Amino acid sequence: MKNFTTRLLFVTLFICFSFSILSRKSQAANITSSKQIYLLENGDYLETIITGTPAFSNNISYLSSSKSITKTKTSKYKSKNGLTLWSVSIKATFTYNGRTSKCTSYSHSTTCPSSSWKIKTVTSSKNGSSATATAVATHSRNNTQKNFTKSVTISCNSNGIVS
């Protein structure tokens, strides 16, 4: 009887561990995104995209109802020809459990592939279940400079929906 119980325990643990690994691999492979476009008066436009991997259970305990999700929200300033002139991104990790959500970490980044634009400043902060990055970009043309400020806020509700 002891031998049977030991084997049954071993098989049960093996099956649980196998499903756990398969679940993690399939979640890490999926990339999700959503896109919004805002047209500007001069024909240029802002393209805002959310990307990241799906939610997964916290490593603390598989019995825990708390989940974690990491997403990045990027706003790209694009020319009317579709070329990216500059961008600002905020990446945040959230925990949620169906009742509450919280931003646990965040970071910002910028790109500026256009020679006529420069990133002047960039800052980021978090507040509860959201994080914000704000960039000031300067456009130089004909010995004049014009500043353009763009803020990108990413937030997560108590059910893990990121916007």
N, C-alpha and C positions, 0 to 999 in steps of 0.2 A: 504494500500500500504506500509506503514511504517513497519508493522508487517511482511509482505512478504519479504521485503528487509533485515530486521534483521535476519530472518530465513535463507535466502539464504546466507548471509554472514557467519553465524554460521556454516552451512553445508559445505561451501567451505573451511573455516579454519580447520574444523575437518578433512576433507579429506586430505588436504595438510599436516597437522600434522601427520596423520596416515601413509601416504606414507613416510614421513621423518623418522619416527621411524623404520618402516620396512626396509628401505634402510640401515640405520645405523646397525641394527642387522645382516643383511645378510652380510654386508661388514666386520664386526668385526669377523665373524665366519670363513671366508676364509683365509687359510694360503697358501702362494705361496712359491715355492722354485726352485732354479736351482743349479746344481752341476757340478763342474769341478774337474778332478783328474790329478795330475802331479806326475809321477813316478820318484823316486830318484835312484841313482846308487847302493845304498846298499840294494835295495828291499823295503825300506820304501816308503811312498808316502804322498803327501799333498792333502787333500780333502777340497775344498772350496765350501761353500754353502751360498746362499742368501735366507733368510726367512723373512716373515713379512705379514702384512695385506694389502689388496688392498687400493688404494687411496680413499680419501673422501674429500668432499668440506670443506673448512675452516668454522669454527664456526662463523667467523666474519659476514658473510652475505651469504644467500643462492643465492643471485643474483650475487655474486662475481664469476669470472671465475677462480680464484686461487684455487688450490687444494693442499692438503698436503698428504705426504706418509712417512711412517716409515718402514725401513728395517734394517736387521742385516746381515752382511757378516762375516762369520766365516771360518778361515783356521785351519784345524786340521792336526797336524803331527801324522801320524799313522804308526804303525809297519807293516811289511809285512804280519803279521797275522791278521791285521785289528783292533788292539787295539789302542785307542787314547792315545798317550803319552803326548801331550800338545796341547793347542789351543790358538788362539788369535782372538778376535771379535771386530768389530766396529759397533755400532748402530747409525743410523743417521736419522733425520727427515728433509725432503725436502719440499719446496713449489715450485710449477711450474704453468705456465699458458699458455703454448703453444708457448710462445716467449722466456721466460727465466726460469731459475731454480736457487735455492739457498739452501744451507745447513743451516738450522736454529738452529739445536742442534745436539750434538754427544756425545758419551761416549764409552769407551773401557772396555774390560774385558778379563781375561785369565783363563784357567784351566790347571792343571798339575797333572793328576792322577798317573803318573809314578814316582816311587821312584828314578829312575836314571836320571831324568830330573828336573831342577829347572828353574823357570822364574827369570831371572836376572834383567831385566828392561822392562818397557812398557811405551810408550808415545803415544799421539794422537794429531791430529791437523785437522783443516779444511781450505779449500781454495775454495771459490766460491761455486760451486755445487758438491764438493766432500769432503770426510773426510777420514783420514788415521790413522791406528793404527800400531805401530811397536813394536814388542816384540823381546827381546834377551833371548833365552833359552840356558841353559848350560847342556850338557850331561856329566855325570861322569862315567868313566869306567876304571878299572885297574889303579887307582891313576892318571888318566889323565882327563883333562876337555877340552871339545870342545864347542865353542859357535856357535849357529845357529840363524841367524837373519831372521825374516819374517815380511814383511809389507803387510797389507791388506787395499786396497783402495775401497771405495764404492762411486759411483757417480750417479747422476740423470740428465737426459737430460730434455729439455724444455717440453717434452710430458709425463714425469713421468716414463720413462723407466729407471730402476735401474740396474746398472751393477757393 
